[in-house]
Amino acid sequence: MAQTYAGPVIDAHHHLWDLSLGRHPWIEGKDPAMASLGNLDFLRHDYLPADYLRDVGETNFAGSVHVQAAWDRADDPVAETRWLMSIARPRGVATRLVGFVALEAPDVEARLAAHRAAGPVVGVRETIRWHPDPAKRWTEAGILDRADKRRGIAALARADMLLDVLMNPYQSDDVARLARDMPGLQIVVNHCATPVDRDEAGLARWRAGLALMASCPNVAIKVSNFAAYAPDRSPEGLRAAVLTCVDAFGPARSMFGTDYPVGRRALGFRENVVGFAQAIADFSADEQRAMFHDNARRIYRFDAAR
C-alpha cells in the first residue's frame, strides 16, 4: 500500500542573496537574457537563511545545497562563496555549495582551487540554455562542445567536482555526448531539464531528451521547481511532472529540490514537499528516502571532509 514519505528532506537546489551588495543584476531586470523569466518583483528583496528557514517551516529539513545565484560575473565569483561563508547558516542551510567558474579561463584550475579553499564547494554550474526562439534563448548553442569549455570541464573532473547544468531539452544531445566522453564526471541536470515548450512536440522532445541523458550512468537529475511544469498545479499534474523525470532516471538518480525562492512563484515550500511525496508514494520507503535525502547527500558529498 502506498505510504507518503515523512522522513528527512534535503533541498538539493536553492539560492540566497543580499541585494544591498548589488551583485544580482538579473533580479533588477538588468540582464536581457533572462527576460523570459517574466516579472521578478516577487524576488526583489533579500533572501537570507532566516528567510529560507521561514519558508521551510515545519518541514523535516535536514540540509540544503546552495547553487550559485547568477552573481555578477564582472566581480570575482569566489566572492559569492566568501559571502556565504561569512553569514550564519543554521540547521544545515547551504551545507554544500555549487559555484560559478568561467570554465573557459586559462587559469581554470586555480579558480576551482580558490572556490574549494573558500568553502564547501563541490561543483560548478554552467548555463547552456539555447533555444531556437530568441525570446527563450539565454546562451549560444553548443557550449559543451567548445574546446575551451571542454578543457575546463576536464579540469573540473580531475578536481573531483561535479557539473550542474541549467539547460532545456534542446541540449540533451550535448549533455549525453559530454557524459559519454567524460564518464568520470558527475553531471546533474537542473529543474527537470526545464521543459519550457508545452506543446505536443515540446513534451515529446523533453521525454526523449530525458531518456537519452538517463542512458548515461553519470547523469542525475534534480526534480526541482517541478510545479513550474505542471501548469494546473493539481496533484495529478504535479505527479506527471515528477514521474516523467523519475521514470527516466530511476529513484537512484533523482533528487528533490525547490529552487527557492524562484520556485515560490509556482508552489509553496511545504506544498513542494507534499506534492513530491504524493507523486512518489508508490515507490518503496528506501526509494522515497533516496529521492528526498540520500541521493543528494551522496552526490553532493555531505559526508566528505572539506
C-alpha positions, 0 to 999 in steps of 0.5 A: 500500500502506498505510504507518503514519505515523512522522513528527512528532506534535503533541498538539493537546489536553492539560492540566497542573496543580499541585494544591498551588495548589488551583485544580482543584476538579473533580479533588477531586470538588468540582464536581457537574457533572462527576460523570459523569466517574466516579472521578478518583483516577487524576488526583489528583496533579500533572501537570507537563511532566516528567510529560507528557514521561514519558508521551510517551516515545519518541514523535516529539513535536514540540509540544503545545497546552495547553487550559485545565484547568477552573481555578477560575473564582472566581480570575482565569483569566489566572492559569492562563496566568501559571502556565504561563508561569512553569514550564519547558516543554521540547521544545515542551510547551504551545507554544500555549495555549487559555484560559478567558474568561467570554465573557459579561463586559462587559469581554470584550475586555480579558480576551482582551487580558490572556490574549494579553499573558500568553502564547501564547494563541490561543483560548478554550474554552467548555463547552456540554455539555447533555444531556437526562439530568441525570446527563450534563448539565454546562451549560444548553442553548443557550449559543451562542445567548445574546446575551451569549455571542454578543457575546463570541464576536464579540469573540473573532473580531475578536481573531483567536482561535479557539473550542474547544468541549467539547460532545456531539452534542446541540449540533451544531445550535448549533455549525453555526448559530454557524459559519454566522453567524460564518464568520470564526471558527475553531471546533474541536470537542473529543474527537470531539464526545464521543459519550457515548450508545452506543446505536443512536440515540446513534451515529446522532445523533453521525454526523449531528451530525458531518456537519452541523458538517463542512458548515461550512468553519470547523469542525475537529475534534480526534480526541482521547481517541478510545479513550474511544469505542471501548469494546473498545479493539481496533484495529478499534474504535479505527479506527471511532472515528477514521474516523467523525470523519475521514470527516466532516471530511476529513484537512484538518480533523482533528487528533490529540490525547490529552487527557492525562492524562484520556485515560490512563484509556482508552489509553496515550500511545504506544498513542494514537499507534499506534492513530491511525496504524493507523486512518489508514494508508490515507490518503496520507503528506501526509494522515497528516502533516496529521492528526498535525502540520500541521493543528494547527500551522496552526490553532493558529498555531505559526508566528505571532509572539506 
